[in-house]
Amino acid sequence: MPTAFVTGAAGFIGSHLVDSLIDRGWTVRGIDNLSTGDRDNLSSVLDSERFEFVEGDICDSEVVSKLTNGVDHVFHQAAVASVPKSFETPRSTTETNCTGTATVVQAAVDNDVESVAVASSAAVYGSGGPLPKREDQSVSPESPYASSKRYTEQIARQVGGHGDVNVAALRYFNVYGPRQDPDGEYAAAIPKFIDLLLAGEAPVIFGDGEQTRDFVYVGDVVTANIEAALSNRTGVYNVATGESVTINELIDTLKTIIGMNVSPTHESPRTGDIRHSSASVSKAADELGFRADTSLEDGLTETVEGFRKT
């Protein structure tokens, strides 16, 4: 069975990816500096003989090279993943997302891995241009985070291509699911909404709630990564459902699932937030064989149950 190296292994998406790879019989090495990741996310695999975890930094070329040596596929998930935080800490965001990616991809080339799947973001498209967003249209990053993800795509594909490594850059839309952190100023919307509703408190919407998002379940994102790695394709791919909902509709669905009828409060829109987001998913379907198959209601139900167990 294949061997993989996962960066950001203790994070939200990374830990789900590790679990799935181990379940499939892969041998996995993981790294995380635990700045936002949580070792508890790996509790089900830490004792596995097929999993090795290192607490470390992806900018440490010596450690990254050692962990990459002998692996077949690299899944690069580690990043500072917050638009608001990137405005406040552009230097550290750039160091992690840009220098870190360069370090990981260089190690992959030096160690002759088969493929690298790097986590990018729909944020690279910006707020202009036609909908749904297609991979071949122009991009216009509007935040340091989005700019760093654009660089992630470019450096990974350039260095990987020069070194004959297949690189798939996966543009995640709005990922959600169990283990997503609801705490902190920069937490994503869904975990914050769930946390507040379960406590009987009003969720906070930035803006009027009519902004749209394509929410994709973390299990589908994991599948996209694995399909990308095994396809040995090089390119950029949207990872989304192809269906968007308003934040108001999202809140209504959560209220029904949780059984809590609390009206949300509204605050001013946040700097760098995109008004509407909608994805074309045909390229990932045609070239990777990937289609997200978890409905929003099913995914939210699984997520709420995960929160209730913690």
matplotlib code that plots the C-alpha trace (Angstrom):
import matplotlib.pyplot as plt

x = [0.0, 1.1, 2.9, 1.9, 3.2, 0.5, 1.2, -1.2, -2.0, -3.5, -5.8, -9.4, -9.0, -5.6, -6.7, -9.7, -7.3, -5.0, -7.9, -9.1, -5.7, -5.0, -8.5, -7.5, -4.4, -1.8, 1.2, 1.2, 3.6, 2.3, 3.6, 1.9, 3.2, -0.1, -0.5, -4.1, -4.1, -5.0, -3.3, -6.7, -7.8, -5.4, -6.5, -7.8, -4.5, -1.7, -1.1, -1.2, 1.9, 1.2, 1.2, 4.1, 3.5, 6.1, 5.4, 7.3, 7.2, 6.8, 9.5, 12.1, 13.6, 15.6, 12.6, 10.3, 12.9, 13.3, 9.6, 9.2, 12.0, 10.5, 6.8, 4.7, 2.3, 2.3, -0.8, 0.0, -2.7, -0.8, -1.5, -2.6, -6.2, -7.9, -8.7, -9.0, -5.9, -3.9, -4.5, -3.3, -0.3, 0.7, 4.3, 3.6, 0.9, 3.3, 6.1, 3.8, 1.8, 4.5, 7.9, 6.3, 4.8, 8.2, 9.9, 7.4, 7.4, 11.2, 11.4, 8.9, 11.0, 14.3, 12.8, 11.1, 7.6, 4.9, 2.4, 1.6, -1.9, -1.8, -4.7, -5.6, -8.7, -11.6, -10.5, -8.0, -10.8, -11.8, -15.2, -15.4, -15.8, -18.5, -20.2, -19.8, -16.0, -14.1, -10.5, -9.5, -10.8, -8.6, -8.0, -7.9, -6.8, -8.2, -6.4, -2.9, -4.4, -5.8, -2.5, -0.6, -2.8, -2.3, 1.5, 1.0, -0.6, 2.1, 5.2, 3.9, 3.2, 6.3, 8.8, 6.9, 6.7, 10.4, 11.1, 8.7, 6.3, 2.6, 1.0, -2.8, -3.8, -7.2, -9.2, -11.4, -14.6, -16.2, -15.2, -17.1, -17.5, -16.7, -13.5, -13.7, -12.7, -15.6, -13.4, -11.4, -11.9, -11.2, -13.3, -15.3, -19.0, -20.5, -18.8, -19.4, -23.1, -23.5, -21.7, -23.9, -27.2, -26.4, -25.9, -29.2, -27.5, -28.0, -25.5, -23.8, -23.9, -21.5, -23.6, -27.3, -27.0, -27.8, -24.2, -23.8, -21.4, -20.7, -20.3, -18.5, -18.3, -14.9, -15.3, -15.7, -12.6, -10.7, -11.9, -10.9, -7.3, -7.0, -8.5, -6.1, -3.1, -4.0, -4.9, -1.4, -2.9, -1.3, -3.6, -5.9, -9.3, -12.3, -13.4, -17.0, -20.6, -21.6, -24.5, -24.6, -26.9, -27.2, -26.0, -29.6, -30.6, -27.7, -28.9, -32.4, -31.2, -29.1, -32.0, -34.1, -31.5, -30.7, -34.3, -33.4, -35.4, -33.1, -32.9, -29.4, -27.8, -26.1, -22.8, -20.9, -19.3, -15.7, -12.8, -11.9, -15.1, -16.5, -20.2, -21.0, -19.3, -20.3, -18.1, -18.0, -17.2, -17.0, -13.2, -12.7, -15.4, -13.9, -10.2, -10.2, -13.5, -14.5, -17.9, -19.0, -21.9, -22.8, -25.9, -25.7, -28.4, -26.6, -23.3, -24.6, -26.4, -23.1, -21.3, -23.9, -23.7, -19.9, -20.2, -22.7, -20.2, -17.4]
y = [0.0, 3.6, 5.8, 9.4, 12.6, 14.9, 18.4, 20.1, 16.5, 17.5, 20.2, 20.0, 18.7, 17.1, 14.8, 13.6, 12.9, 10.9, 8.9, 8.0, 7.1, 4.8, 3.2, 2.5, 0.7, 3.4, 4.2, 7.8, 10.4, 13.6, 17.0, 19.8, 22.6, 22.5, 26.3, 25.6, 21.9, 19.6, 16.3, 15.0, 15.1, 12.2, 10.2, 7.3, 6.8, 7.8, 4.2, 2.8, 1.2, 2.7, 6.3, 8.5, 12.0, 14.8, 18.1, 20.5, 23.3, 23.0, 25.7, 23.4, 21.9, 19.3, 17.8, 18.1, 16.4, 13.5, 12.9, 13.1, 10.6, 7.4, 8.5, 8.1, 11.0, 14.3, 16.1, 19.7, 21.0, 23.2, 26.9, 30.0, 29.8, 33.0, 36.1, 38.5, 37.2, 37.6, 41.3, 41.5, 39.2, 39.3, 38.4, 35.2, 34.3, 34.7, 32.8, 29.8, 29.7, 30.6, 29.6, 26.5, 25.4, 26.0, 23.9, 21.0, 21.0, 21.2, 18.2, 16.3, 16.9, 16.0, 12.7, 11.8, 11.5, 10.6, 13.4, 16.4, 17.6, 21.2, 22.9, 26.2, 28.3, 29.8, 33.1, 33.3, 34.2, 37.4, 39.0, 39.9, 37.9, 35.5, 32.8, 29.9, 30.2, 28.1, 27.1, 28.7, 32.2, 35.0, 35.3, 38.4, 37.7, 40.4, 39.5, 38.4, 35.0, 34.7, 36.0, 33.4, 30.7, 31.9, 31.7, 28.2, 27.0, 28.6, 27.6, 24.1, 23.6, 25.4, 23.5, 20.3, 20.5, 21.3, 18.2, 15.9, 15.6, 15.7, 18.6, 19.1, 22.4, 22.0, 25.2, 24.5, 26.4, 26.5, 23.3, 22.3, 19.2, 17.7, 18.9, 22.4, 24.8, 27.1, 29.1, 32.2, 35.4, 33.9, 30.7, 29.7, 30.4, 26.9, 25.8, 29.2, 29.0, 25.5, 26.3, 29.3, 27.5, 24.5, 27.0, 28.7, 31.9, 34.0, 33.3, 36.4, 37.1, 39.6, 41.5, 40.9, 37.2, 37.2, 36.4, 33.0, 30.2, 26.7, 24.6, 21.3, 18.5, 17.6, 13.9, 15.0, 17.1, 14.1, 12.1, 14.8, 14.8, 11.1, 11.0, 13.8, 11.9, 8.6, 10.2, 11.6, 14.6, 18.1, 21.1, 23.3, 22.0, 23.4, 21.3, 22.1, 20.8, 23.2, 24.4, 27.6, 28.8, 32.0, 32.4, 33.0, 29.7, 28.0, 29.3, 28.2, 24.6, 24.5, 25.8, 23.0, 20.3, 21.5, 22.4, 25.9, 28.9, 31.8, 34.8, 35.8, 39.2, 41.1, 43.0, 44.9, 42.8, 41.8, 43.2, 40.8, 38.7, 37.8, 38.6, 35.6, 32.3, 29.6, 26.8, 25.0, 21.3, 19.8, 19.8, 17.8, 15.4, 14.9, 14.7, 13.4, 11.5, 13.5, 14.7, 15.8, 13.5, 14.7, 16.9, 20.0, 18.7, 15.4, 17.1, 19.6, 16.8, 14.8, 18.0, 18.8, 15.3, 15.6, 18.8, 17.2, 14.4, 16.8]
z = [0.0, -0.6, 1.9, 2.5, 4.1, 5.5, 6.6, 9.1, 10.2, 13.5, 11.9, 10.9, 7.3, 7.9, 10.7, 8.7, 5.8, 8.1, 9.4, 5.9, 4.7, 7.6, 7.1, 3.5, 4.6, 3.8, 5.9, 7.0, 8.3, 9.7, 10.8, 12.7, 14.9, 16.9, 16.6, 15.5, 15.2, 18.1, 19.0, 20.2, 16.5, 15.9, 19.0, 16.9, 15.0, 17.3, 18.5, 15.0, 13.7, 10.3, 11.6, 12.6, 14.0, 14.4, 16.1, 13.9, 11.5, 7.7, 7.2, 8.8, 5.7, 7.5, 9.3, 6.2, 4.0, 6.4, 6.6, 2.8, 2.1, 0.9, 0.6, -2.5, -2.1, -0.2, 1.0, 1.9, 4.2, 6.7, 6.4, 8.2, 7.0, 7.9, 5.8, 8.8, 10.5, 7.3, 7.3, 10.9, 10.5, 6.9, 7.6, 9.5, 7.1, 4.2, 6.0, 6.7, 3.5, 1.0, 2.5, 4.0, 0.6, -1.1, 1.6, 1.2, -2.6, -2.8, -0.4, -2.6, -5.7, -3.9, -2.7, -6.0, -4.7, -7.2, -6.5, -4.4, -3.6, -2.2, -0.4, -2.1, -1.8, -3.7, -2.2, -5.1, -7.5, -5.6, -5.7, -9.4, -12.6, -13.8, -11.7, -11.3, -10.9, -13.4, -13.0, -16.4, -15.5, -14.2, -10.5, -8.3, -4.7, -2.3, 0.9, 2.0, 2.7, -0.9, -2.3, -0.4, -1.7, -5.3, -4.6, -3.1, -6.4, -8.6, -6.7, -6.2, -9.9, -11.1, -8.8, -9.1, -12.8, -13.1, -10.9, -12.7, -9.8, -10.5, -8.6, -8.1, -6.5, -4.9, -4.6, -1.5, -1.3, 2.2, 4.0, 7.2, 9.4, 12.8, 14.5, 13.0, 15.8, 16.9, 19.2, 18.5, 16.6, 13.2, 13.4, 10.4, 10.3, 10.6, 13.8, 15.4, 14.4, 15.8, 19.0, 19.7, 18.7, 20.9, 23.8, 23.0, 21.9, 18.8, 15.9, 14.5, 10.8, 9.2, 6.7, 5.7, 5.4, 1.7, 0.7, -0.8, -0.2, -1.6, 1.5, 1.0, 3.6, 4.9, 4.0, 0.4, 0.6, 1.8, -1.1, -3.5, -2.1, -2.5, -6.0, -7.0, -5.7, -7.3, -10.6, -11.1, -12.7, -12.7, -12.6, -10.6, -9.5, -7.6, -4.7, -4.0, -4.5, -7.3, -5.3, -3.2, -0.4, 1.5, 5.0, 6.1, 4.5, 6.3, 9.6, 9.0, 8.2, 11.4, 13.5, 12.2, 12.8, 16.3, 17.2, 18.4, 17.1, 17.9, 15.6, 14.4, 15.1, 12.4, 12.3, 9.6, 6.8, 7.4, 5.3, 2.5, 2.6, -0.8, -1.5, -3.7, -4.2, -6.7, -8.2, -11.5, -10.6, -14.0, -14.3, -11.1, -12.2, -15.7, -14.8, -11.2, -11.1, -8.1, -7.2, -3.7, -2.7, 0.8, 0.9, 3.0, 5.4, 5.8, 6.3, 8.8, 10.7, 11.0, 12.1, 14.8, 16.1, 16.2, 18.3, 20.6, 21.4, 22.4]

ax = plt.figure().add_subplot(projection="3d")
ax.plot(x, y, z, "-o")
ax.set_aspect("equal")
plt.show()
